[in-house]
Amino acid sequence: MKKIERISSKEVYKSNFRQYGHMEKQRWKNQRREEQKREDQRRERVGRKKMQVREKVGKSQFTLFFQWFVVPEGRKVGSL
């Protein structure tokens, strides 16, 4: 006949505690990973927006330069 080993409640508690700790650790890692992903996406959006602003400012500066120094007086920019 097989001998059935009896597991003490203390061993079960330790095992459950380890499993729970591991689950919490994984949950924390997943939350951190998601937070990092959201932060990276936000940074990308802000970066793209800044680039658009820089391009717009550059175009407007070029237009002002062009209007003041290249286009003769009395002519519109579109009628060159």
Phi and psi restraints in degrees (value plus and minus 20) as a CYANA .aco file:
   2 LYS   PHI     -94.2   -54.2
   2 LYS   PSI     123.1   163.1
   3 LYS   PHI    -109.6   -69.6
   3 LYS   PSI     103.1   143.1
   4 ILE   PHI    -110.6   -70.6
   4 ILE   PSI     103.6   143.6
   5 GLU   PHI    -102.2   -62.2
   5 GLU   PSI     115.7   155.7
   6 ARG   PHI    -116.9   -76.9
   6 ARG   PSI     106.6   146.6
   7 ILE   PHI    -113.8   -73.8
   7 ILE   PSI     108.0   148.0
   8 SER   PHI     -94.0   -54.0
   8 SER   PSI     135.8   175.8
   9 SER   PHI     -84.8   -44.8
   9 SER   PSI     -46.8    -6.8
  10 LYS   PHI     -86.5   -46.5
  10 LYS   PSI     -61.6   -21.6
  11 GLU   PHI     -86.5   -46.5
  11 GLU   PSI     -60.7   -20.7
  12 VAL   PHI     -82.6   -42.6
  12 VAL   PSI     -63.7   -23.7
  13 TYR   PHI     -80.2   -40.2
  13 TYR   PSI     -65.1   -25.1
  14 LYS   PHI     -83.0   -43.0
  14 LYS   PSI     -63.8   -23.8
  15 SER   PHI     -83.1   -43.1
  15 SER   PSI     -66.4   -26.4
  16 ASN   PHI     -82.6   -42.6
  16 ASN   PSI     -59.8   -19.8
  17 PHE   PHI     -82.2   -42.2
  17 PHE   PSI     -63.3   -23.3
  18 ARG   PHI     -83.6   -43.6
  18 ARG   PSI     -65.0   -25.0
  19 GLN   PHI     -82.7   -42.7
  19 GLN   PSI     -63.3   -23.3
  20 TYR   PHI     -83.8   -43.8
  20 TYR   PSI     -62.5   -22.5
  21 GLY   PHI     -81.5   -41.5
  21 GLY   PSI     -61.1   -21.1
  22 HIS   PHI     -85.5   -45.5
  22 HIS   PSI     -61.9   -21.9
  23 MET   PHI     -82.0   -42.0
  23 MET   PSI     -63.1   -23.1
  24 GLU   PHI     -83.0   -43.0
  24 GLU   PSI     -60.0   -20.0
  25 LYS   PHI     -82.9   -42.9
  25 LYS   PSI     -64.9   -24.9
  26 GLN   PHI     -82.9   -42.9
  26 GLN   PSI     -62.8   -22.8
  27 ARG   PHI     -81.3   -41.3
  27 ARG   PSI     -63.3   -23.3
  28 TRP   PHI     -82.8   -42.8
  28 TRP   PSI     -63.9   -23.9
  29 LYS   PHI     -82.2   -42.2
  29 LYS   PSI     -62.6   -22.6
  30 ASN   PHI     -84.4   -44.4
  30 ASN   PSI     -62.6   -22.6
  31 GLN   PHI     -82.8   -42.8
  31 GLN   PSI     -64.6   -24.6
  32 ARG   PHI     -81.5   -41.5
  32 ARG   PSI     -62.6   -22.6
  33 ARG   PHI     -81.9   -41.9
  33 ARG   PSI     -63.2   -23.2
  34 GLU   PHI     -86.4   -46.4
  34 GLU   PSI     -60.9   -20.9
  35 GLU   PHI     -81.7   -41.7
  35 GLU   PSI     -63.3   -23.3
  36 GLN   PHI     -82.8   -42.8
  36 GLN   PSI     -61.0   -21.0
  37 LYS   PHI     -83.2   -43.2
  37 LYS   PSI     -65.2   -25.2
  38 ARG   PHI     -82.4   -42.4
  38 ARG   PSI     -60.9   -20.9
  39 GLU   PHI     -84.3   -44.3
  39 GLU   PSI     -61.9   -21.9
  40 ASP   PHI     -83.5   -43.5
  40 ASP   PSI     -61.6   -21.6
  41 GLN   PHI     -83.3   -43.3
  41 GLN   PSI     -61.3   -21.3
  42 ARG   PHI     -82.3   -42.3
  42 ARG   PSI     -63.9   -23.9
  43 ARG   PHI     -81.3   -41.3
  43 ARG   PSI     -60.9   -20.9
  44 GLU   PHI     -82.4   -42.4
  44 GLU   PSI     -63.7   -23.7
  45 ARG   PHI     -81.2   -41.2
  45 ARG   PSI     -65.5   -25.5
  46 VAL   PHI     -83.4   -43.4
  46 VAL   PSI     -61.7   -21.7
  47 GLY   PHI     -82.2   -42.2
  47 GLY   PSI     -63.9   -23.9
  48 ARG   PHI     -83.5   -43.5
  48 ARG   PSI     -60.6   -20.6
  49 LYS   PHI     -83.8   -43.8
  49 LYS   PSI     -62.5   -22.5
  50 LYS   PHI     -82.8   -42.8
  50 LYS   PSI     -60.1   -20.1
  51 MET   PHI     -83.6   -43.6
  51 MET   PSI     -61.4   -21.4
  52 GLN   PHI     -81.7   -41.7
  52 GLN   PSI     -62.4   -22.4
  53 VAL   PHI     -83.0   -43.0
  53 VAL   PSI     -64.5   -24.5
  54 ARG   PHI     -80.6   -40.6
  54 ARG   PSI     -62.8   -22.8
  55 GLU   PHI     -83.5   -43.5
  55 GLU   PSI     -62.5   -22.5
  56 LYS   PHI     -83.6   -43.6
  56 LYS   PSI     -64.1   -24.1
  57 VAL   PHI     -83.7   -43.7
  57 VAL   PSI     -62.4   -22.4
  58 GLY   PHI     -80.8   -40.8
  58 GLY   PSI     -63.5   -23.5
  59 LYS   PHI     -84.1   -44.1
  59 LYS   PSI     -63.3   -23.3
  60 SER   PHI     -87.5   -47.5
  60 SER   PSI     -56.6   -16.6
  61 GLN   PHI     -85.5   -45.5
  61 GLN   PSI     -60.5   -20.5
  62 PHE   PHI     -84.5   -44.5
  62 PHE   PSI     -61.7   -21.7
  63 THR   PHI     -82.4   -42.4
  63 THR   PSI     -64.4   -24.4
  64 LEU   PHI     -82.1   -42.1
  64 LEU   PSI     -64.8   -24.8
  65 PHE   PHI     -79.2   -39.2
  65 PHE   PSI     -67.2   -27.2
  66 PHE   PHI     -81.0   -41.0
  66 PHE   PSI     -64.6   -24.6
  67 GLN   PHI     -85.4   -45.4
  67 GLN   PSI     -59.6   -19.6
  68 TRP   PHI    -100.0   -60.0
  68 TRP   PSI     -56.8   -16.8
  69 PHE   PHI    -131.1   -91.1
  69 PHE   PSI     -40.6    -0.6
  70 VAL   PHI    -125.2   -85.2
  70 VAL   PSI     -62.2   -22.2
  71 VAL   PHI    -101.1   -61.1
  71 VAL   PSI     109.8   149.8
  72 PRO   PHI     -86.3   -46.3
  72 PRO   PSI     135.4   175.4
  73 GLU   PHI     -82.3   -42.3
  73 GLU   PSI     125.8   165.8
  74 GLY   PHI      65.1   105.1
  74 GLY   PSI     -27.8    12.2
  75 ARG   PHI    -125.4   -85.4
  75 ARG   PSI     126.7   166.7
  76 LYS   PHI    -106.6   -66.6
  76 LYS   PSI     134.7   174.7
  77 VAL   PHI     -82.3   -42.3
  77 VAL   PSI     -58.9   -18.9
  78 GLY   PHI     -93.4   -53.4
  78 GLY   PSI     -33.3     6.7
  79 SER   PHI    -120.6   -80.6
  79 SER   PSI       3.0    43.0
